Amino acid sequence: MQRLYAFLRRHPTGVDTFWAVFLLGLSGLSAATVESGGGLLAAVLIATGLSTVVALRRRAPEKMLLLAIAMGVAQVLTGVVPGPANFAMLVIVFTVATVGERWASRLALVCSLGAAGLAQLRWPAETGQTGWFQQVFVAIVMTVPFVLAWVLGDSMRTRRAYFSQLEERAARLEREREAQSKVAVAAERARIARELHDVVAHNVSVMVVQADGAAYVMDAAPDQAKQALETISSTGRQALAEMRRLLGVLRTGDAEESGEYVPQPDVGQIEDLVEQVRQTGLTVDFKIEGTPRPLPSGVELTAYRIVQEALTNTRKHGGPDAGASVRLVYFDDGLGLLVEDDGRGAAHEMYEDGGADGAGHGMIGMRERVGMVGGTLDAGPRPGGGFRISALLPLKPAR
């Protein structure tokens, strides 16, 4: 049964042709047994035309409507009494209201409203109604099926349009979801790239400085060389731990299933960071102003990375005798960061045109981090020499 139904759906014109042949045969049988005004030839031609309307109604609904109207006019002019073939007019009204152009649908409605009345005027004796009240009543009754056919077809048109809009909206939402997924993936990749840059740039630079110092004092001061090597070891372990955490978030479930990954750095670890930098030989003055309070995790990580990147840049570009200062200021509605150094400063490419420094993405990542938490960042040379980075991050109580 399902195969038959599927076959019929794939061949709608074949189904319509079958019913057209059936309607033509029924009309021919009616014409042969019932006396028809206007002549047998005219009745056959009109029945053939109306059967053609049924056969091709879905291929060319507008043209078939015009053909049906032409057959109706010919029927009125020749006096051929309505028969089974006139059922095609009801069918074409429904079809045009469902799938036809709007002008054809309106034309079908107008013809439906006037066809029954015109038939009563042309063939009053055929229905046995001679009084005008009876003729009006019969005309109204005969008009109802045509109007219902048009209303049903128009309702199906509206329903199809509604489902088409739903499908289009679903497809659009699916495309938007795919686009959002791609944006999210790109953002996550950028975030991981920033994290890797911060971890590698800071820790490796510390290790390089300590290694150079250890090589320099290896013979003259073995104890200092040993201390430098210990710093290299601890810094390397810290770098590996942070990189292991970053790689862990790339594998679904690993972060929850394993306790090996260290938590994200926060403001409380900035003092440890400063102490680590001091061990490399860079003089750093660190102060906290205001009352420390809980911060959103995004602000905690952003503040830590800004200080980390700023001190890394000081070691890279400040020169051998540079000193730095770090200030954390807790305001009522924000956290202020000020990192300054008195070194040689940095090339303008680091803080202009997006902050590309030619060797990495430190300033770019710093600006992106601040922007993600809704803060502001200002980076540039100090009037008296050196470099300054100031940031204001929004502060909201943790809940």
C-alpha positions as CSV (number, residue, x, y, z in Angstrom):
1,M,0.0,0.0,0.0
2,Q,2.8,2.4,0.9
3,R,4.5,1.7,-2.5
4,L,1.3,2.4,-4.3
5,Y,0.8,5.6,-2.4
6,A,4.4,6.7,-3.1
7,F,4.0,5.8,-6.8
8,L,0.8,8.0,-7.0
9,R,2.6,10.9,-5.4
10,R,5.4,10.7,-7.9
11,H,3.0,10.7,-10.8
12,P,0.3,13.3,-10.1
13,T,-0.4,14.0,-13.7
14,G,-1.0,10.3,-14.4
15,V,-3.6,10.2,-11.5
16,D,-5.3,13.4,-12.8
17,T,-5.4,11.9,-16.4
18,F,-7.0,8.7,-15.0
19,W,-9.8,10.8,-13.4
20,A,-10.1,12.9,-16.5
21,V,-10.7,9.8,-18.7
22,F,-13.2,8.5,-16.1
23,L,-15.0,11.9,-16.1
24,L,-15.0,12.0,-20.0
25,G,-16.5,8.5,-20.1
26,L,-19.1,9.4,-17.6
27,S,-20.0,12.5,-19.5
28,G,-20.2,10.6,-22.8
29,L,-22.5,8.0,-21.2
30,S,-24.7,10.8,-19.8
31,A,-24.9,12.6,-23.2
32,A,-25.9,9.3,-24.9
33,T,-28.7,8.6,-22.4
34,V,-30.0,12.1,-21.7
35,E,-31.2,14.5,-24.2
36,S,-28.8,17.5,-24.2
37,G,-29.6,20.9,-25.6
38,G,-27.1,22.4,-28.1
39,G,-26.3,19.2,-30.0
40,L,-24.3,16.1,-29.3
41,L,-21.1,17.4,-30.9
42,A,-21.0,20.5,-28.8
43,A,-21.6,18.5,-25.7
44,V,-18.7,16.1,-26.5
45,L,-16.3,19.0,-27.3
46,I,-17.2,20.8,-24.0
47,A,-16.8,17.5,-22.0
48,T,-13.5,16.9,-23.7
49,G,-12.3,20.4,-22.8
50,L,-13.4,20.1,-19.2
51,S,-11.7,16.7,-18.9
52,T,-8.5,18.2,-20.2
53,V,-8.8,20.8,-17.4
54,V,-8.8,17.9,-14.9
55,A,-5.9,16.2,-16.5
56,L,-3.6,19.2,-16.7
57,R,-4.8,21.1,-13.6
58,R,-1.5,20.7,-11.7
59,R,0.8,21.3,-14.7
60,A,-0.8,24.6,-15.8
61,P,-3.5,25.7,-13.3
62,E,-3.8,29.2,-14.7
63,K,-4.2,28.1,-18.3
64,M,-6.7,25.4,-17.2
65,L,-8.8,27.9,-15.4
66,L,-9.0,30.0,-18.5
67,L,-9.9,26.9,-20.5
68,A,-12.6,26.0,-18.0
69,I,-14.0,29.6,-18.2
70,A,-14.0,29.3,-22.0
71,M,-15.8,26.0,-21.9
72,G,-18.4,27.5,-19.5
73,V,-19.0,30.4,-21.9
74,A,-19.3,28.0,-24.8
75,Q,-21.8,26.0,-22.8
76,V,-23.9,29.0,-22.1
77,L,-23.8,30.1,-25.8
78,T,-24.6,26.6,-27.2
79,G,-27.1,25.8,-24.6
80,V,-25.5,22.5,-23.6
81,V,-27.0,21.4,-20.3
82,P,-24.5,21.1,-17.4
83,G,-23.5,17.5,-16.8
84,P,-20.8,15.4,-15.0
85,A,-18.0,17.2,-16.8
86,N,-18.9,20.4,-15.0
87,F,-17.4,18.9,-11.9
88,A,-14.0,19.9,-13.4
89,M,-15.0,23.6,-12.6
90,L,-15.1,22.7,-8.9
91,V,-11.8,20.9,-9.2
92,I,-10.0,23.8,-11.0
93,V,-11.3,26.3,-8.5
94,F,-9.8,24.3,-5.6
95,T,-6.5,23.8,-7.5
96,V,-6.0,27.5,-8.5
97,A,-6.8,28.6,-4.9
98,T,-4.1,26.2,-3.7
99,V,-1.2,26.5,-6.1
100,G,-2.2,29.1,-8.7
101,E,-1.1,32.7,-9.0
102,R,-3.0,35.2,-6.9
103,W,-4.8,36.8,-9.9
104,A,-6.0,33.4,-11.0
105,S,-7.2,32.6,-7.5
106,R,-9.2,35.9,-7.3
107,L,-10.6,35.2,-10.8
108,A,-11.7,31.7,-9.7
109,L,-13.5,33.2,-6.7
110,V,-15.4,35.8,-8.8
111,C,-16.4,33.1,-11.3
112,S,-17.5,30.8,-8.5
113,L,-19.8,33.5,-7.1
114,G,-21.5,34.2,-10.4
115,A,-21.5,30.8,-12.2
116,A,-24.5,29.3,-10.3
117,G,-26.6,32.4,-10.8
118,L,-25.8,32.5,-14.5
119,A,-26.7,28.8,-14.8
120,Q,-30.1,29.4,-13.2
121,L,-30.8,32.2,-15.6
122,R,-29.7,30.1,-18.6
123,W,-31.4,26.8,-17.7
124,P,-34.3,27.6,-15.3
125,A,-36.5,24.8,-16.6
126,E,-33.8,22.1,-16.0
127,T,-34.1,22.5,-12.2
128,G,-37.9,22.9,-12.2
129,Q,-37.6,26.2,-10.4
130,T,-39.6,29.0,-12.1
131,G,-40.2,31.4,-9.3
132,W,-37.5,34.0,-8.7
133,F,-37.2,33.3,-5.0
134,Q,-36.7,29.6,-5.7
135,Q,-34.1,30.3,-8.4
136,V,-32.2,32.6,-6.0
137,F,-32.3,30.0,-3.3
138,V,-31.0,27.2,-5.6
139,A,-28.3,29.5,-6.9
140,I,-27.1,30.2,-3.4
141,V,-27.1,26.5,-2.6
142,M,-25.1,25.7,-5.8
143,T,-22.6,28.5,-5.0
144,V,-21.7,27.1,-1.6
145,P,-19.6,24.1,-2.9
146,F,-17.6,26.4,-5.1
147,V,-16.9,28.9,-2.3
148,L,-16.0,26.1,0.1
149,A,-13.6,24.6,-2.6
150,W,-12.0,28.0,-2.9
151,V,-11.8,28.5,0.9
152,L,-10.3,25.1,1.4
153,G,-7.7,25.6,-1.4
154,D,-6.7,29.1,0.0
155,S,-6.4,27.6,3.5
156,M,-4.0,24.9,2.1
157,R,-2.0,27.6,0.3
158,T,-1.7,29.5,3.6
159,R,-0.7,26.3,5.5
160,R,1.9,25.4,2.9
161,A,3.4,29.0,3.0
162,Y,3.5,28.7,6.8
163,F,5.3,25.4,6.8
164,S,7.7,26.8,4.1
165,Q,8.5,29.7,6.4
166,L,9.1,27.3,9.3
167,E,11.5,25.2,7.1
168,E,13.3,28.3,5.9
169,R,13.5,29.6,9.5
170,A,14.8,26.2,10.7
171,A,17.4,26.2,7.9
172,R,18.5,29.8,8.8
173,L,18.8,28.9,12.5
174,E,20.9,25.9,11.6
175,R,23.2,28.1,9.5
176,E,23.4,30.6,12.3
177,R,24.2,27.9,14.8
178,E,27.0,26.6,12.5
179,A,28.3,30.1,12.1
180,Q,28.2,30.7,15.9
181,S,30.0,27.4,16.4
182,K,32.7,28.4,14.1
183,V,33.1,31.8,15.8
184,A,33.2,30.0,19.2
185,V,35.9,27.6,17.9
186,A,37.9,30.5,16.6
187,A,37.5,32.4,19.9
188,E,38.6,29.4,21.8
189,R,41.6,28.9,19.6
190,A,42.5,32.5,20.1
191,R,42.1,32.2,23.9
192,I,44.3,29.1,24.0
193,A,46.9,30.9,21.7
194,R,47.0,33.8,24.2
195,E,47.4,31.5,27.1
196,L,50.2,29.6,25.4
197,H,51.9,32.8,24.5
198,D,51.7,34.1,28.1
199,V,52.9,30.9,29.6
200,V,55.8,30.3,27.1
201,A,56.9,33.9,26.8
202,H,57.1,34.5,30.5
203,N,58.5,31.2,31.7
204,V,60.9,30.7,28.9
205,S,62.3,34.2,29.2
206,V,62.8,33.6,33.0
207,M,64.6,30.3,32.2
208,V,66.8,32.0,29.6
209,V,67.8,34.8,32.0
210,Q,68.6,32.3,34.8
211,A,70.5,30.0,32.4
212,D,72.7,32.9,31.2
213,G,73.3,34.0,34.8
214,A,74.2,30.5,35.9
215,A,76.7,30.1,33.0
216,Y,78.3,33.4,33.9
217,V,78.8,32.7,37.6
218,M,79.4,28.9,37.3
219,D,83.0,29.1,38.3
220,A,83.1,32.2,40.4
221,A,79.9,31.6,42.5
222,P,78.7,28.0,42.4
223,D,76.0,28.7,45.0
224,Q,74.4,31.4,42.8
225,A,74.7,29.1,39.8
226,K,72.9,26.3,41.8
227,Q,70.2,28.7,42.8
228,A,69.7,29.8,39.2
229,L,69.4,26.2,38.1
230,E,66.8,25.5,40.8
231,T,64.9,28.5,39.6
232,I,65.1,27.1,36.0
233,S,63.8,23.8,37.3
234,S,60.8,25.2,39.2
235,T,60.0,27.6,36.4
236,G,60.0,24.8,33.9
237,R,57.7,22.7,36.1
238,Q,55.3,25.6,36.4
239,A,55.3,26.1,32.6
240,L,54.7,22.4,32.1
241,A,51.8,22.4,34.6
242,E,50.1,25.3,32.9
243,M,50.6,23.9,29.4
244,R,49.2,20.5,30.7
245,R,46.1,22.4,31.9
246,L,45.7,24.1,28.5
247,L,46.1,20.8,26.7
248,G,43.6,19.2,29.1
249,V,40.8,21.6,28.1
250,L,41.3,20.5,24.5
251,R,40.3,16.9,25.4
252,T,36.7,16.5,26.5
253,G,36.3,15.4,30.1
254,D,40.0,15.3,30.9
255,A,39.9,18.4,33.1
256,E,37.2,16.8,35.3
257,E,38.6,13.3,35.3
258,S,42.2,14.2,36.2
259,G,43.5,16.3,39.1
260,E,46.8,17.0,37.5
261,Y,45.8,20.3,36.0
262,V,46.6,23.4,38.0
263,P,43.9,26.1,38.4
264,Q,44.0,29.3,36.4
265,P,46.2,32.0,37.9
266,D,44.5,34.7,39.9
267,V,45.3,38.1,41.5
268,G,46.5,36.4,44.6
269,Q,49.4,34.8,42.6
270,I,50.6,38.1,41.2
271,E,52.9,38.6,44.3
272,D,54.5,35.2,43.6
273,L,54.9,36.2,40.0
274,V,56.7,39.4,41.0
275,E,58.9,37.4,43.3
276,Q,59.8,35.1,40.5
277,V,60.7,38.0,38.3
278,R,62.9,39.5,41.0
279,Q,64.9,36.3,41.1
280,T,65.9,36.9,37.5
281,G,67.6,40.2,38.6
282,L,64.8,42.6,37.7
283,T,64.0,45.1,40.4
284,V,60.2,45.2,40.9
285,D,58.3,47.4,43.4
286,F,54.9,45.8,44.1
287,K,52.0,47.5,46.0
288,I,48.3,46.9,46.6
289,E,46.0,49.8,47.4
290,G,42.5,49.6,48.5
291,T,40.7,46.6,50.1
292,P,41.2,43.3,48.2
293,R,37.9,41.5,47.5
294,P,36.6,38.6,45.4
295,L,36.8,39.1,41.7
296,P,35.1,37.3,38.7
297,S,37.4,34.5,37.4
298,G,37.8,36.3,34.1
299,V,39.0,39.4,35.7
300,E,41.4,37.4,38.0
301,L,43.0,35.8,35.0
302,T,43.1,39.0,32.9
303,A,44.8,40.9,35.7
304,Y,47.4,38.2,36.2
305,R,48.2,37.9,32.5
306,I,48.5,41.7,32.1
307,V,51.1,41.9,34.8
308,Q,52.9,38.8,33.5
309,E,53.0,40.2,29.9
310,A,54.1,43.7,31.1
311,L,57.0,42.3,33.1
312,T,58.0,40.0,30.3
313,N,58.2,42.9,27.9
314,T,60.3,44.9,30.5
315,R,62.8,42.1,30.5
316,K,62.8,41.9,26.7
317,H,62.9,45.5,25.9
318,G,63.8,47.5,29.0
319,G,67.5,46.9,29.0
320,P,69.9,45.4,31.6
321,D,69.4,48.2,34.3
322,A,65.6,48.6,34.0
323,G,63.4,48.6,37.1
324,A,59.7,48.1,37.2
325,S,56.8,48.8,39.5
326,V,53.4,47.1,39.8
327,R,50.3,48.7,41.4
328,L,47.0,47.1,42.0
329,V,44.3,49.5,43.1
330,Y,40.9,48.3,44.3
331,F,38.2,50.9,43.5
332,D,34.5,50.7,44.4
333,D,33.6,49.6,40.8
334,G,36.8,48.4,39.3
335,L,40.3,47.1,39.6
336,G,43.1,49.3,38.4
337,L,46.5,48.0,37.2
338,L,49.5,50.1,36.6
339,V,52.8,48.6,35.4
340,E,55.7,50.9,34.7
341,D,59.4,50.6,34.0
342,D,62.3,53.0,33.6
343,G,64.0,51.1,30.8
344,R,64.6,52.0,27.2
345,G,60.9,51.5,26.3
346,A,59.5,49.6,23.4
347,A,59.1,50.1,19.7
348,H,55.9,51.8,18.7
349,E,54.8,48.7,16.8
350,M,54.1,47.1,20.1
351,Y,51.4,49.5,21.2
352,E,50.2,51.0,17.9
353,D,48.3,49.4,15.0
354,G,46.8,46.7,17.1
355,G,50.0,46.0,19.1
356,A,51.8,43.6,16.8
357,D,55.3,43.4,18.1
358,G,56.8,41.6,15.1
359,A,57.6,38.5,17.2
360,G,54.4,37.5,19.0
361,H,51.0,38.6,20.0
362,G,51.5,39.9,23.5
363,M,49.9,43.3,23.3
364,I,47.2,42.0,20.9
365,G,46.3,39.3,23.4
366,M,46.4,41.8,26.3
367,R,43.9,44.2,24.5
368,E,41.6,41.2,23.7
369,R,41.6,40.0,27.3
370,V,40.7,43.5,28.6
371,G,38.0,43.9,26.0
372,M,36.5,40.5,26.8
373,V,35.9,41.6,30.4
374,G,34.6,45.1,29.4
375,G,37.7,47.0,30.6
376,T,40.0,49.6,29.1
377,L,43.7,49.4,28.4
378,D,46.3,52.1,27.7
379,A,49.9,51.3,26.7
380,G,52.7,53.5,25.6
381,P,56.0,55.2,26.5
382,R,56.3,57.3,29.7
383,P,57.1,61.0,29.5
384,G,60.3,60.5,31.5
385,G,61.4,57.4,29.7
386,G,60.4,53.8,29.9
387,F,57.1,52.2,29.3
388,R,53.7,52.2,31.0
389,I,50.7,49.9,30.8
390,S,47.5,50.9,32.7
391,A,44.2,49.0,32.7
392,L,40.9,49.4,34.4
393,L,38.8,46.2,34.8
394,P,35.2,46.2,36.0
395,L,34.8,44.8,39.4
396,K,31.7,42.9,40.5
397,P,31.3,41.0,43.7
398,A,31.6,37.2,43.2
399,R,28.5,35.3,44.0
